[in-house]
Amino acid sequence: MSTSEKFLHNPTFQWRFLHPRFWATWFIIFIAFLLAFVPFRIRDKLACKLAKLLVGRKASTLKRARLNLEQCFPEKSQEERQAMLLSSLETGLQFCLAYGELLVRSEKYKKSRDEVIGGENLFPLLDRGDNVISLTPHCWAIDYTGSMLASRGYTITTIMRPQKNPLMDWLMHTQRMQYGRGVVYPRDASIKPFLKSVKDGCLGYYLPDEDHGPQQSVFVPFFGAEKATLKGLGKLTKLTKAKIVPMFQAYNAESGKYELHVLPALENFPTGDETQDALVMNKALEEMIASRPEQYMWILNILRSRPDGSRLY
């Protein structure tokens, strides 16, 4: 077994998943599978109604989202930020209620639900064997577009945090690996196996927008905030000789399609300066998110660390 294979995240079905403690999870899975066959317009209306019921709650995830929006958009009124949060929740719930499609609907149906915009910025690079790392923000539709690329014959490698619920972790991994073209590593495996996979020809699916702490980061602007931003993308680019291609996932509620927007590869990158590289990276993320802010997971820990050493949440 190679070093990279040793660190693979590969959860399997366990008989303990049939224990009563997992019955509530199985019930949720059953409902998700039923919803997969409900017309998307009906399902989306249900998602919007649920979002309106949830947006006013004082849950910690919503409090975090409000703080993120307040820091990133101080020029907007509280009402405007609340509207942004509602739109984000609507999009998130639309995707969550549709998640069962990824596992139980036909290949023909799933292909009718996806669309790549700007594929000329990505597919020629992969087809001629260039190393590529995507620069990808955490958007709600991230799992659909990952599967979309795998279904086209491209092998994806990524680093992710395993789910706390082992049954959901196994099920989500099964969905991500349904085309047999994925190489997934847990966060505690370090970056080395991911780099080797990129060098071996996998498309590196890189999501650097969460706050990983000041030790691994530099503080640079992100919208209206100073964000602890990972400073290693330039080094990853040098080590893999990869092109950095920004990608943005979006769910289009009007057409019912999952869109993958691919932008041209970053030019003159890396710059040779870690802080400047982090700034370039954040600017690229900003431009993508600003185009469709409702698609972004504002509930994440994106501004946990502060320049003065305090913690926002």
N, C-alpha and C positions, 0 to 999 in steps of 0.2 A: 504494500500500500504506500503510495506516494505521500509526501507531507501534506499536499493540498487535499488529497482524499481523506486524510486522517481528520481534518478539521471541518469536513462537510456537515452541514445541518441536514439531517435526513430522518425525521421522525416517522415512525411506523405505527400501524394500528396495534392497539393493545387490548387484550380481553377485559382489562379493568375499566375500559371505557363503557362497558355495559352495566357497571355498578350504578345503583340508584343516585349516587352523588352527581352523575353526569346526565341524568334524565332531563333536567331542565335545559341543558345544552342541546340534547337530542331534539327536544321539542322546538327550540329556536331553529335548528337545522331543518326540521320538517316544515315549519312555516316558511322558511326561506325557499325551500324547494317548491312549495305550492305557489308562492309569489312569483317564481321564475316563469310561470305560465300565465300570469295575469297581464293583460295588455299594458304596455308601459305608461300610457297616458293616465289610466286609472291609478296605477301604482304611484306615479309621480304626484298626482293630486293628493293621495293619501299621505305621501311624504311631506308635502307642504303643510297639510293640516297638523301633522305631528310636530313639525318644526315650530309652528306658531304656539303650540301648547308648551313646548320645551324651552323656548328662547328666554322666557322670563324667570326660569328657575335659578337657584343659587348654587348649582352643582360646581364642584371645583374646576371641571373642564371648561365650563362656560365662563367662570370667573377669570380663568387663565386667558381665554380667548378675548374677553373684554379688555384685559390689561394689555395684551399684545396689540390690539387694534388702537387702544388709547396711545400707546407709545409710538406705534408706526404712523399713525395719522392724527397727530395732535391738532392739525388745522381743521379737522372735521368736527362737527357738532356731535354730541352724545347720541342724538337721534339718527344721524347719518351712520355712525359706527354701529348702532344697534341694528339698523337696516342691513348693513354689511354682514353682521353676524347671522341675522335671520337667513339671508341669501346663502351663506356658507352652510348653515344647518340644513336648509332645503336640499342643496346639492348633495351633501353628505348622506342624508337619509334616502334620497333618490338612488344613490349608488348602493347603499347598504340593503335596501329592499330588493334590489336587482341582483345581489351577489350570487344567489343560487343559479342564475343563468350560466355562470362560468363553469358550473359542474354538471348540470343536467340538460341543458339545451344542446341542440345539434350543432355540428360544425358549420353547416350552411346558415343557420340562424345567427350564430355569433358573428360570422363574417359579414352578415347583412347589417350588423349593429356597429361596425367599426369603420374608421376612415383615417388614413394617414395624410396629413397636409404638410408638404415640404419634404417628402420622401427623397427627393433628389439631393438633399443635404446629408443623407445618411446611407442609403442603400448602395450607391456606387462605392463608397468608402469600404463598406463591409465586403462587398462582392469582389473587390480587388485585393482584399487581405490586409487592409490598413487596420492598425489597432485603434479602437475607439472607446472612449469613456463618455457616457452621457452626463450632462449636468442637469439634474432633474429635481424640481421641488416636490415636496410632499403634497400632492393633490389627491382629491378623493378617489379619482378613477385610476389610480396608479396600478392596481392589479389587473384591470382590464387591458390596459395598453401593454403591460409586460407580456401578458398572454398573446396579445395581438402580434408582437414581434416574434415570439417563439413559434406561433402558428405559421409564420412565413419562412421558417427554416433557420432562424438565427438563434444561436445559443447565448443566453443571458447569464451573467454572473453578477451577484450582488451580495451585500452585507446587510443583515437584518437582525432585529431583536426578536427572539422567539416569544410566542404568546405565552402568557402565564397559565392559561387553560390548555393542558396538553392535548385534549380532544380537538379544540379549535386550531391548535398549532399543527396537528397532523392533517386536518381537513384543508387548511389554507395552503399547506405545503403540497398536498395532493393536487389542489387546483393549479398552483404555480408550476408544477412539474408534469401536467397532463400531456404535454407534447414531448416529454423526455428531453427537453433542451434547456436545462437550467442548472446552474452551479451556485448553490446558496451557502453562505458562511454566516455563522452567528457572530455577533459583535466582539465576543471575547476571544475570537480566533486570530486577532491582529489583522493587519492589512496585507501581509505577505501572500497568503493564498489567493486573495483577490487579484493582486498584481500579477501573479503567475498565470491565473486564468485569462487575464486580458492579453498577456504576452502569447498565450496559446491560441488566441483568436476569438475569445468570447467578447461579446459586447458588455463592457463594464457599466452597470446600472448604478450610478453614484448619486446619493441623496445627502448633500452636506448641509442642509439648512437648519437642522436642530442644533441646540446649544449643548456642546460636549464639554463645557467647562473652560475656564480661562487658561488652564495649563497647556491645552492643545490649540489655543486660539489666539487671535489678535482681535482687538476691538476696531471695527470699521463700520461706516454707516450702512443701515438697512432700512429703507424708507426714512422715517423720521427718528429712528432710534440708533444707538450705538450697540452693535451686536457682536457677541463673542463668536467669531467666525473661524472655522477650521482653516489652518494655514498651509495644509499639505498638498493642495491640488497641483501646484506647480511642480513639486517633487514627484508626485505620481505621474505627471505628464512626462517628465524627464526619464524616469525609471522604465516606463512602458513604451516611450516614443509614440504615445497615443494622441489622436486629435480629440479635442474636447467639444462635443456637440450638445448644445442646449436643447432640451426636450420638455414639452409641457403637455400634460394630459387634461382633457376637459370633457365633461358630459354635456351634450347639447340637448336640452329638454325639448326644444322645438322639433328637432328631427329624430330624437331618440337614439342618436349615434354617440359613440365614444370616439373622441377625436384625439389623435396624437399629432401635435404641432412640432415639427422639427425645424430648428433654425440653423443657419450656417455655422460651421465650426468657428470657435474663437480664433481671431487672428493675433499674431505676435504674442502668443502665449506659450510658455510662461514668460513673465517679464524679467525674471531674475531677482525679484524682490518679493518676499513672502507677504508683506503687508499689501503691496500693490496687487499681487495675485488674488488675495482675499477680497480686495476692493472690486477687482474686475469680475470675480465670481459673483459677489453680491449684486453688482449692477445687472449682470445677466439674469439672475434670479428675479430681481425686482421687475425688470422689463416684462418677463413672462407673467409673473403674478399680477402686475398692474393691469394687464390686458383683460384678465378675467378673475378678479379677486375672490369671487364667490366659489371658485374651484379649489381654493387653498385651504389646508387644514389649520386654521387659526387657533385651534385648541391645543396645538403642540407646544412643547417647551422650547420656544425659539429665542426667548429673551430672559432665560433664568438667571444668568450671570450679569452683573452690572459693573461698569468700569470702576466704581468706587468701592467694590467688594461686597455690596449689599446683594440681596436676592429678591427679585421682583415678585415672585409668587408667595 
